[in-house]
Amino acid sequence: MGVLFVMYANICCASVQGVEALWIDVETDISPGLPQVNVVGLPDPAVRESVERVRAAVKNCGFQFPLQRITVNLAPADQRKEGTAFDLAIAAGILIVSGQLDGGLLKGMLVIGELALSGEVRAVPGVLPMVEQAKRRGIRRVLLPAGNAAEAALIGGMELFAVTHLSQLAHPDWGALRFVPESGSGRPREEGGGDPLLAELDFADVIGQPTAKRAVLTAAAGRHNLLLSGPPGTGKTMLAKRIPGILPPLTGEESLDVTKIYSAAGKLGTGKVSLIRTRPFRSPHHTISAAGLIGGGPVPRPGEVTLAHEGVLFLDELPEFSRQALEALRQPLEDREVTIARSRAVFRFPARFMLAASMNPCPCGFHLHESEEQRCTCSAGRIAAYRARLSGPLLDRIDLQVEVPRPALTGAKPDGWTTAMMRERVMAAAERQQARAKATGVRWNCDLAGRALREACRLKPDAAKLLESAYRALGFSMRSHTVLKGFSTSFWLFLLN
C-alpha cells in the first residue's frame, strides 16, 4: 500500500519562551513553482537556517528533497520563534507533503529535535517544559531525540519514542523506538541545581561566630535575605556556602519547577537525568552584567536569580558588583519574579530565592575591626563612597545585616553549632510553616504580610512597644518594620524546638 500524496501537513512542535513552552504548529504546503523553501512566522536566524540542515539531512538519508515551492509556517505567526527544535518537524512535514512519509504516523504527536547534516537527530534544550505543555494539551505521544528521552520521562503518563536518525521515520518500528526509563533513573541528583561538595560542608568547621551562625539559622528558617559584613578572613564565605546543607529538600512541585528552569537553560545535559532534589546554590562573580544576573538578551534567557529559584543566591563582595546589576535586584527581591518586556512578548521568570551576601566594611576591609597588625588605611571619603555603592532601597530589602568580627583563637573549642543540629531546627521550623500555610497560603515567613503576618505574629504589648521605639529611633521604613515582625517569627520557630 503506497503513501498517500498530500499538499498540506501539520506537525505539532514546541519551543521555549522564557522557561515555559510555546506551542507551535509546523504547517507545510507544497505547490508547483520554482524550487524554493520559505519559512514564515517570525523565525530567528537559527530557524531560517534549518532549511539547509533539513535539505542536507533529507538527501543524506536516501529521501528525495522536492524541487517545488515549499512554504513552512510556524503558527502562531505573531510570536517570535527561536532555536533548533523545529528541524525534525520541518523535515517530517516536507516528507509528508512530498509523498515520502505517511502523515498519519505523526498525527497527534509532539515532534521535536535538531538535525545534523548526516540526518542524525540531536538533543535540544527545554524538552521538559515542552513535554509538560503537550500533556496539558492532551497529547500523550512524543517523538524526540534519544538524548532527551530520559529528561522527558520525568513527566509521567507520556508515551515516548526516541530516535537517533531521520531515516528511522521511513518505516518506523514504534515498538523498538519506544523509550522505557531505566530502573532507578528517577534517583535524586545534585548536579545542575546544587553542588554535591556543598552538602559535605559543616558549620562546625567555622571557628567561633555564634552570632553569625544564629543569624544564618534564623535566615534559613524563614528564607530571609542575609548580609554578612566583616573584615577579610572571618568566615563570611564559609558561612554562606554552608547554607544549602541546612535547607529542607525541594518538594515535588518545587523540584519539577527547578528542573524545568535548568532544562530551558540547557543545563541538564543529556543521557541519564532525574529531577533536581537539592536546592540550587548560585555564586556569580562580581563582574557579571545586569542581564547575566537578572536575565535578558534579544530573546530573554534566565539569569542567575532564576537559576537560584527555590535556592540560594550568594553574592560575595557585594559592593564590587556593578550599580546597575545591584539595582536590578530590587524587583525580583520584592516580587519574587523577573518581568522582561520585549516588543512582541513579555517574559516572566520565577525568582523565589534566598539572597546571601557578604561585604567588607571598607575598601581595605579593617574599618572598626583594627588590630595591632592591621590598621584601616581608608579615608572617610573612601569609606562613604564604598558604602554608597549599596543603595538604601536595596539594603532595605535585606532582612538580616550581621557583623562578623575576627574570632579569638585562644581557647577556641567546638561550640555545638553543627550542620546536623542546624538542619534539624530548620526542618522543624519548615514543618511548622507548612502546617500554618494550609490556613494562610503563605509557606515561608519572608512572605508574610498584611493579615497573614498579624495572625502569625501576635506581639505582646511590651514587645510591640519595643518595636515601635526602634521604628522611631532608628528611622526604620515600614518594610523594615514588617520584616522585623516576620524575623521574630522565624527566630521563635527554631528557638522553641
N, C-alpha and C positions, 0 to 999 in steps of 0.2 A: 504494500500500500504506500503510495507516494505521499510526499509532503504537500499540503495544500498551499498554493501560491496566494499571498495576500498583499495588499497595497499599504496596509497600516498595522502597526503593532504598538502595544502599550505595556511597558515593563515597570513594575514597582521598584523604586530605589529610594535612597535617603542620603542626606548629608548632615553634617554637624554645623549648627548655628549657635555659637557660644558653647554651652555644654549640653544643649538639648538637640534632639534630632529634628531636621526639617524634612517632611515627607515630599518626595519628588516622583512625578510620573514622567518616565522617559518615553516620549511619543516619537515614533519613527514612521516616516512616509517616504515612498519611492514613486517616482514618476518619470516619464520619458524626458530626455533633455541631455544637455552636456554633462559629462561625469563630474560631479562635484558634491561635496558634503557640507551642509550648513548647519551649525549648532546654534540655536537661538534659545532665549530665555535667561538673559543676563549671565552668561558663563564667564568665569575668570580665565586668565591665560592657561592655567593648568587644565581646565575643562576643554578649552578650544584645541589645545594640543593633543587631546585624547584621540582626535580623528586620525592623526598619523600613527599613534600607538595601535589603535584598533585596526587600521589598514594593514600594517605590517603583521600583526598577530593573526588576523584572518587569513592572510596569504600564507604565512608560515605554518599554519595548522591544516593546510590542504583544502581550505574553503576557497571560493571564488568571491573576490570583492566586486560587487555590482558596478558596472560602468554606466550608471544612470544618475539622475538628480535625486539626492537623498537629503531630506530635512529631518533634523533631530531637534525636538522641542522639549525643554526641561520645564515642566509646569509645577508650581505656579510661575508664570513668566515675570512677575514683578518682584521676585526675591532673587538676590544675587546668589549664584551657585559657585562653590569653590571646592577644590580637592580633586582626588583621582578615583573616588569610589564609584564613579559613573561608568568607567571603562567597560566592565563586564556587561552591564545592562545595555549600553550603546551597541556593543558588538552583537549581543543576542538579538536586539531589535533589528539590526541590519541583516543578520542571517535569517530572521523570520520573514521580513518583507521581501527578501530575495529568494524565498522558497527553499532554503537550505536547512531550515530548522522548523520543527513543529511548534507553533506558538502555544498550543495547548499544554505543552510540557511545563511552561513557566507561568501559567495563569494562576493568579492568586498567590504569588511567591515573591518575597523580597529578594532582589538580586543586587549584590554589592561586591566590588573587587576592582583592583588595579591590574592592568595587563602589561606584561613585558613584550618587547618586540617578537620574542620567540613564541608567545602565546601563554607563557607561564602566568598564573594568577597570583598576584602579590597581596600581602596583608595591607590593610588600611587602618588609620586611627579612627576612633569614635564608634566602633562596632556596637559596644554595649548600649549606648543611648539609641542607636538605630534599631536594634532588635527589640528593645523595650517599646519603642514607638510602634513597631509592627504589631506587637502583642496587643497594645491598646486599640489598634485598628481592627483587631480580629483576624489578623494574618498569622498563621502558625507555621508556615514553611519558609525557610530561608536558604538561599544558595549563596555561599560566601567562600572566601579563601580558607584553605586548610589552616593557615597560620592564625586566623582569628576564631577558629571554631571553639576552642576551649574558653575563650573570653565570652563568646555568645552563649555558651552553655550555662553561664551564670544566671541567665534569665530562664526560669523554669517553664515547662509547658510548650516548648518550641521544638519543631522538627527541623533539624539542621542537616544540610547537605554540603559537605566540604569538597571543594575542587582544587586541583593544583595546576590544571591546564585547560585552555579553552577547547581543545579537541575533545574533552570529555563530554561536551554538550551534543556532539554528533549523535551518539546513541547512548544516552545516559542510563547507567545502571544505578537506579536510585537506592537499591539495597546496599550496593558496595560504597556509594557515596555518603550514606547516612553516617553522621558522626555520633559516636557513643562516648561520653566522657569516661576517662579512666577512673578506676576506683581510687578515691582519696584526692581527686583533683580539686575538691572544694575545701581543702585544708586551709586554715587561716594562714596568711602570708604577710610578712612585714616589709618586703621590698616595695618600692614605689611610694607608698604613703609614709611609712615610718622607717627609721634606720634601726636595724636589729642591734647594732652596737649600743645605741642609746638605752635600750631596755636593760642592759647589763650594768649601767652606771648606778652607783649607790650614793645616797646623801651622806652616808657615814664617812665617805672619802673627804667631805668638806670639813675642814678644821674649824671648830667654833661656829660663829654666826647663828646663834639660836634665834635671834630676832628675824633675820632674813629667812631662815627656814620656816619659822612660824608664818611669815608673810606669804611665802610660796605655798604652804599648806592651805592657808585661807584662800588665796587666789585660785588654787586648783579646785578647792571645794565648791566655789561658786562661779568658776570661769571668769574671774575678774582680771582685767588688764593690770600688768605689773611693771614697774620701773625700778631697777636696782642701780643705785648711784654710789660710787666709792672710788678710791684710788686703784691704780693697776695692781693686779695680782691678789685681790682679796677674795676671789671665788665667785664673782658675779656670773661669769660664763659657765662655770661648773654648776652653779645652782640652776641656771636656766636650762642647761642640757639634760638635767635630771628630771625635769617636769614631766615629760612623757611617761616616765616609769611609774608615776603615781596616779595617772589619769585612768578612769574606767575605760574598758574596751568599748569599741563602737557597737551600737545596737545594729540590728539587721537593716533597718531603714537607713541609718547613717552610713553603714558600710557600703550599701549599694550606691548612695549619693556620692561618696568619696571615690569609689571605683569608677563611676561614670565620668567624674571630672578628670581622673587620670587617663581614662580611655580617650576622652575627647582631646586631651593634650598630647596624646601619643606616647604616654609614659608607662603603659602597661607592658609593652613588649609583645612578643609572640610566643607561641608554644603553650606550655602548661602554666596557666594562671588561675587565680582564685580571688575571691573577694578580699579586699584590704580590711583587716580587722584592727590594726593598730592606728592610733590617732596620728595624723601627719605632723611632722616637725620640719618646718622650713626655716632656713637661716641664710638669707641672701646677703651678698657682700654690699658694703655701703655705697659702692659705685653704681648700683642698679638704677635704671631710669624709672621715671614715674610709670611709664607704660609697662615695664617689666614687673613692677611691684603691684600695680593695680590691674593691669590687663589693658589691651588695646591693640593698635595696628590697623592697617587698611581693612582687614577682616578681623575683628577683635578676637583675641585669644585670651585664655585665662592667665592671670598673673599670679604672683606669689601669694597674695591674700586669698585667692580662690583655691590654690593648691594646698593651702593650710586650712581649708574648710573643715570644721569639726576637730581641729587640732591646735597646734601652737605655731605662731609666727614669732620668731626670735630675731630682733634687730639689735645686733651688737654694735657698740659705739654709736648710739642713736644720733647725736648731733652731727656726725660725719655724713649722714645721708643728705641728699640734696633737699633744699627747702621745698621744691615743687613736689618731690616724692612724698615727703612727710605730710604736707598739707593735703595731698590726695588721699591720705589715710583717714581723714576725718569722716568722710561719708560712709565708708564701709564699717568703721567702728561704731557709728551711730545706727545705721540702717541694716547692718548685717548682710548687705549685698552690694554689688557694684553695678551701676547702670551706665552703659556706654551707648550714646546715641549716634547713629550714622544717618545719612540722608534717606536710606531706604529701609532701615530697620533699627530697632532698639534692642540691645543685647543686655541681658541680666545674668550676672554671675554670682552664685552664692558665696558668701564670705563670712561665715559664722566661725570666728577663730578667737583664740585667747592670745592677746599680744603680750609678749615678754620682751623687755628691752633693758639695755644696760648703758651706762654712760659714766664718764669721769666728771668730777666736779669742776674741772677747769682744763685748759689745753695741756698743761704739764701733768695734771692728774692728782696734785697733792694739796689743793686748797682745802683748808680746815682739817687736813689729815697730815700735818707736818710732823717730822721726827728729826732727831739729831742728824741722821744721814740724808734725809730728803727734805728739801725746802721748796715751797712753792715759788716759782720764778715768774708767775704771770702778773701783769699789771691789772688794776681794777677794770680798765677799759677792755682788755683782752677777755677777762672773765665774763664781763657783761655781754660782750659780743658773742662769746661762745654759748652762753645760756640763751641768748636771744634767738639762736637757731631753732629752738623749740618754742612754738607759739603757745600762747595761753589757751586757746581753744583745743589744741592737741593735748596738752598736759591735763586739761580738764576732763578729758576722756580716758585718762589712765587712772584707774581706781586706787591702786596702792603704789606709793612712791617711797621707797625704803632706802635708808643709808646702810651701806655695807662697809664698815671700818676695817682697819687692819686687825687681824686677830692676834692675841697673845700666844706665843709658843710655849712659854713656861707653864708647866703643869697641864698641858693640853691632854685631855682624855676623851674617849668616846662619850658622847652626850646622849646616846639613845635615839637620835634622830636618824633613823634608817629609812630606806625606801619602802621596805615592807611595812613598817609601822605607819608611815605617812599614807601609803596606798590604802591600808585598812581603814584609816579615818576618812579618807576621801571617798572611798566606796560607800561607807556608811552614810556620809553626807549626801552622796548621789542618790542612794535609796530613799532617803527622807524627801529629797526634792522631787523624785519621781512619784512618790505617793501623793505629795502636795499637788503635782501637776495634773492629776486626774480631776481635781476640782477647779484649778485656776487656768490650766492650759499652758502655764509657764514652767519650763523644765529647770532652768538654771537661775540662780539668784541674780546674776548680772542682768537678766532681762526683766526683773521685777519692776513694775512701775504702776502708778495710779492705785486703783482699788486693790489689785493683787498684792502690791507692796504693803499697803496699810493693813491688810488682813494677815499677811505672813509675818510682819514685823511690828508687833504692838509694843512700843517702848513704854517703860514705866515712867511715871512723872519726873523723877529725878534724872533719868537718862535723857528724856526729851528736853528737859531744861538745859542739860549739859550740851546737847547737840545744838540747841538754839543759841547758846552762848558762844560756842565755837563758830557757828554760822556768822554771827555778827562781828566777833572779834577778829577772825581770820579772813573775812571777806569771801567766804565760800559762795559759789554760784548755786542756783537751785539744782543743777545737775549734780554737783558735788554733795549737796545735802541729801539728795535721793540715793546717790551711790553709797554714802556713809551708812544709811539705813540698811541697804542691801548687803553691804560689807559686814555689818554687825550680825545679820542673819547667817552669813557664811561662817563667821567666827564662832557663833554659838552652836552651829550644826556639828562642828567637829569637836568643840570643847565638851559637849555633853556625852560624847562617846567614850 
